[in-house]
Amino acid sequence: MPDVHLLVLIHGMWGNPSHLGHANKIIREVKGEVEDSDIKLEVLVAETNKDESTYDGIDWGGERVAEEIRQKTADLEKEGRKVTRFSVTGYSLGGLVRSVLHQSKFFETVQPVNFNTLATPHIGIPRFPSTFSSISAFLGPKLLSRSGEQFFCVDKWSPRGRPLVEVLADPDRIFYQALVLFPNIRIYANAINDLTVPYVTSGISAEDPFGEYEKNGIKIDFHEEYKHVIKSYSVRPLSSATTKEPQGWFETIRNMRPPLPPRFQKEFPLNLAVYTLLPILFPTFICLALIRLSFQSHQSRGRLRHLEAHSTRDKLVHIISKLESELESAAVDLYDDPAGTPIATSPVPGTDPADETNSTTLTKGKGKKSRSKPPPYQPLLTPGQLKCIENLNKIPQLKKELAFFEGVRNSHAVIVCRDPKMFKHHLEGEGVLRHWADHFEL
């Protein structure tokens, strides 16, 4: 019988296996029945870490998925089929559950081949200079249990007190070392309109060239074969930039969408009816969401206490503890800056970079210091997040692909065709999945 190439698909936060149903369908169509191949593709869509279980943290999610992989490998061996090649594709949170890769002995007999992510927060959820971002950074770790703490990098996961996201991107740790064993590493990021996982974290970049794409003169070329996938882009001089003509008042009202979940988005004229009910719908939705998140977070912390007390295997934190050296270099001490103060990653357009460190000036008549305010799309990254970007971008085989979905409120679900039965526009992401499947090495 042919050897098995095991592909593991891992969904995201609040997710379940159905969210990767379209991706599973496409990869089977493209690579499932390859003629004259001595390798047979087997797809495992992770199931144990789903729905409310995704609150329990990246590390415990990784443990669950690792157990599924061990069980699947054992089941295939009972059928006389041997897993010789291995690949992982993670969507959103699923891309961070690469802690499954700490099982280094697994790679002594199995060859790692492809590692892919789609809209994954590789450096956690970054802060932005906005009130909404500040509220999210405050409530997220409290309402999303252990996963929220790890998303927002406020956990002290390692014995040295570093967040798990930073440990995952540390070249001296086993997660990074296992990751670079994959000869094909390709990440997919939304260039615009991803309100859940912004470009800078999914694209592992300190700056966002698409933050004002309608104004900054950026020129984008698309793949002819893969709809919405960017082939190349370049920023033109501002003098040659073109901006969209403003819509008339009727068109503006006609295209307005209330800030509610997609299922409540209605076309004109029903959108006007929804707007009239917003004073009732919006507070009700917020209250119900906070109650549900608080309840599920409380349940998650109860599960975590039980897992910590009854786990029979070494936890990942114990594995890392054995590997952490007693004395770390001064560079790592700086990397572990406990303050974690967010800083602007690039000068504000139009200012002199040399003056960045001396950007405060005395305000006339008041004697108060004022600081140039960064644009709303410019992330405020911590030193640890900047180090993650630097380390991950050093991976020589890393390739980045960008998706560009204009005219959608949130492109996070579109990039993976998460629920095309309920939301037809999710099918717009099929070009991204076709690109992934075609570039998947069997």
N, C-alpha and C positions, 0 to 999 in steps of 0.2 A: 504494500500500500504506500502511496506517496506520503512524504513528510508533511507536517502541518505547520503553517504559518498562522500563529494565533494573534489576532487583532483584538484589543480590548478598547471598547468605547465607554467613556465615563461622562455622565451628564453633570449638570451644574446645580447650584443652590436651588432648593425647593423643587428639584427636578425628579424625573422618573424615566425609566427606559424608553417610554414612548417619545420623549423629546428628541431622541436620536434615531427614531424609526426611519426617517427619510434618508439620513446618512447611511444607515445600515442597508437600506434598499439599494442605494446607488453604488456603494462599494461592492456589494454582491453582484450587481449587474456588470460592473466594469472589471472586477478582478476575481469574481467567484468561480467562473468556469473558463479558465484560460487553457487553451489547447496546447498540447505538447509540453506541459509543465509537470515537473516532478514534485511540485509544491502545491498543496491544497490550502486555500484560505479558510480559516475558521474564525467566525466573529463571536466574541463574547460581549454582550451589552451588560455592563455591571448593574446589578439589581439590589444588592443588600444595603447600599448607602443611598437611600432615596427619601423623598418627601421630608418629613420632620427629622429624619436621621442626619440630614445634611447640616443641621445646626451643631452637630457634635464635634466639629473641627476637621481640619485638613488631615491631621495625623490619624485620628480614629477612622476617618473615611478611608484613608490609605490602607489601614490594617484590614478593614472589611473587604476592600477590593483585592488585596493581596491574598486573602483566604479564598476568594472566588477563583482567582487564577490558579492557586494550588489545587483546588478541587477540580477545576476544568481540565487541568493538565493530567491529573490522576485518572479522571473519567476517560479521557482520550487514550491513555496508555492501556486501560482495560480493554479498549476496543482494538488494540494493536496498532494504534496511531501515535506517533511520537512528535511532540512539539520541538522543532529545531530552529524556528525563527519566531521573533516576537516584536509586536508593534503596539503603540499606545496612541489613541487620539482622545483628547479631553476637551470638553466644551465648558467654558466659563470656570467655575470652581473645579470641574473635573480635570482641567489642565494643571491645577496645583496639586492634585492628588497623585503627583508623581512620586510621593513618598513610598509608593509600592516598589519603586526602583531600589530601595535600600536592601532588598533581598538579593545581595550581590552574588550569592552562590547560585542563584537561578541562572545567571549568565555564564556560568562555567560550562553548562551543557546546551544552552540556548543562545542563539545569535540575535542581538538587538538590531533592528532594521530601521523602523520609522518612528519618530516621535513628533506628533502634531498637536497643536492647540488651536482652538477657535474662540476668540473673544475672552481670553483668560487674563485675570489680573496678576500678571507676573511679579509686579512690585507692590501688590496690595492695592487698596483703594486710595488714590491720592487725594490730597486736599486741594481745593481751589479757593480763590478769593471771593467767596460768595456766602451769603447767609445760609442758603440751603446746604451747601457743603459742610459748613460748620455744625449745623444741626445734625446732619447725617453722621459726621465723625463723632459727635457726642452720643447719639442714640444707638448707632450701629453696634458697638461692642456690648451694649446693655441688652438690646432686643434680639440679637442674633447669636447669643450664647458664645461658645468657644470659637465658632467659625467667624463671628463678628469681630472678636478680639484679634484673631489672626488676619482677617481681611484688612483691618485698620492698623495693624502692626503695633498694637498696644499690649500684646501678650509678652511674657518673659519665658519663652519656651525652652531655650537652652540653659545649661547650668550657669553660663555667663550672663544670662538675662537678655539674650537677643531674641527678637521675634522670629517665628518659624519661617516667614517669607524670606528674611535675610539669610537664615541658615541654609535654605534651599538653594540660594544663589551664591553660596560660599565655595570657591574652588577647592578649599581644603577639607570639605565635608563629603560624605559618601553619596549624598543625593546628587550633587553636581557631578561628581566623578562617575556615577552611574549614567547620568544624562548624556555626557559627552561620548559614551560608548556607542550611541546611536549614530550611524553614518549619515542618516537623513533626518534633519531637524528642521521643521517648517512650521511657522506660526502664522495664523490668519487673524487680522485685526480689522475692526471697523474704523475707517478713516473719519467718519462723521456720524452724528446722531445716535451714538451708543450712550445712553444715559446711565446704564448700569455699570459698564466697564469701559471707561474712556480710552481714547487712542493711546495716550502716553503709557498706560500700564499694559494694555494688550499688545501694543506695538513695541514695547520696551524702548521708550524714547523720552528724553528729558524735555523735549519741546514738541509742540503741536503745530505743524505747518498748515493744517487744515482748519485751525480755529476760526479763521476769517476767510474761508476759501472763496466766498463771493466777492471779497474786496481786495485781497492781497495779490491778485494777478496770477494765481497758481494755474498752471496748464497741466491737464490730466489726459493721458492716453489710456484707453481701455483695451483689454484683450478682445479680439473679435469673436473668439470661440467661447469665452467665459464671461457671461453677462455680469456687469457690476464689479468685475475684478480689475484693479488698476494694473496696467502694464508698466507705466512710468509716469513720473510727474516732475515738474520743475516750476520754480517760482519766478514769474516775470517781474520786471521793474514796475513799481506802483503806477508810473505814468501810463503804462499800457494796460493796466487792469481795467476790466469791464465789470460793471455792476448791473444787477437786474433792475429793470424799470419797476418803480413802485406800483402795486396793484391799486385799482380803484376801490372805493369804499364798499361797493356791492360785492366785488370779488373777495375782498378781505373777509367780510361777514360770511360769505358763502363757504370759504375754505377754513373757517375757524373750527378748532377742535378743543373741547373742554379738557382740562387736566385730569382726566379720569382713565381707568383701565380701558384697553382696546374694545372690550365688549360693549362699553357704554359710549363709544365714539359713533356718532350718527352723521349722516349726510344732511345737507340743506334740504328742507327747512327744519328737520327734526333737531338739528344741532342748536337751533334757537330755543326750542323747548327745554333741552337739557340745560342750557345756560340759565334759563329762568329758575330752574330747580337747584342750581348750584349752591345757593345758601343753605339748602337742606342736605343735598347729596354729599357735598364735600366734607363738612364736619362729621357726618354720619360715617362716611367711608374711612376718614382718618381715625375716628374712635374705634371702629371695628377692627381696623388693621393693627392699631396699637394693642388692643386687647388680645387679638390672636397671636401677635408676635411675642407678647409678654408671656402668654400661656405656654406657647411652644418652647420658648427659651427656658422657662422654669422646668418643663418636662425634660429638656435636653440636659440641664445641669443635674437633674436627678439620675438620668441614665449614665452620665459621666462619672458620678460618684460610685455608681454600681460597677461600672467598667473598671475604674481605678482599683476598686477593692477586690474584684474577683478575677482580674486578668491573670492568666497562667503563663503568658509569654512575656518576654522582655519588651517593655514599651520602647518606642522610638527615642524618647528622651533619655532612657537609660543607656541605649546604644550610643547615643551621642556623648553622654556623660563619660563613657569609657574612653572615647576618642579625644575629648577636649584636653588639650595640653594644659599643664599647670601654669606655665608662663607664656603669655602671648606677646607678640611684638607691639611696639607703640602704635603701629598703623592699625592693628586690630582694636586696640584700646580706643582709638579715635572712632573707629567704625562702630564701636559699642556705645557711643555717646548717649548717656542715659537721658539727656535732655530731649534729644530727637527733635530739635526745633526746626519747623518747616522753613525753607528758604526758597527764594525765587531762583529758578534754574537758569535764567537768561535775562539779559537786560531788556527793559521795555523798549519796543521799537522806537527809534528816533533819538535814543540817548546814547551817550558815549560809554562803552564798556569800561573804560578806565576810571570812570566816575562812579561805577556801581557800588563800590564799598564806601563812598562818601556821598551817598545820594540824599542825605538829610540836609536841609537848609533852613535857615531862620526865616520865619514868616514875618513880613514887615508889620511893625506896630504891635505884634503880639509876643515876639520872642520865642514862639513855640516851634518845634521841629516838625517838618512835614516830609513825608516819604512818597516818592512816585508810586502810584498804585498800579500794580501789574494788571494787564487785561484779564477779563474773566475766564478766558480759556487757558491761561498760563498756569500750570500746576505749581503748587508750593510743596516741593519734595524735601524730605528729610535727608540728612547725610547717608543714612542707611539705604534709602531708596535709590539715591544716586549711585551708591556703590553696587547695588543690585544691577542697575542698568549697565554699569561699566563691566561687571563680571560676565553677565549674560551675553553682552554684545561681543565679548572676546571669543565666544565659541565659533571656531572657523567654519563649521558646516551649517551654521544657523542661517536660514533664509526666511524673509518676511514677505507676506502677501497681504495686500490691503483691499478691502471691499468698500464700495462707495454707494450707499443707499440714500438717495435724495428723496425728499418728500414723505418720509416716515417719521413718526414721533420718536420711536426707539428701535434702533436697528439690531439690538442685542439678540432678539429671537429670530430675526430674519436671516442672519448669517448662517444658521444651521437648519433652516426650514423647520422650526421647532413644532409648530402645530398647524400644518396647512389645511387640515380639515375644518378647523374653526375659523382660521384667518387665512384667506386665500393669498394675501400679499406676502405671506411667509415663503411662498414658492419663489419669490424673487431671488432668494439665496441659493437656488439650485446651481447657478453658475459657479459659486464658491465651492460647493460640494463636488461638482464635476471636476474642477481643477484639482481638488484634494485627491480624488479617486484616481485621476489620470496620472498624477505624480507620485502615487503610492507605489513603492517598490515591493513587488511580491517576492 
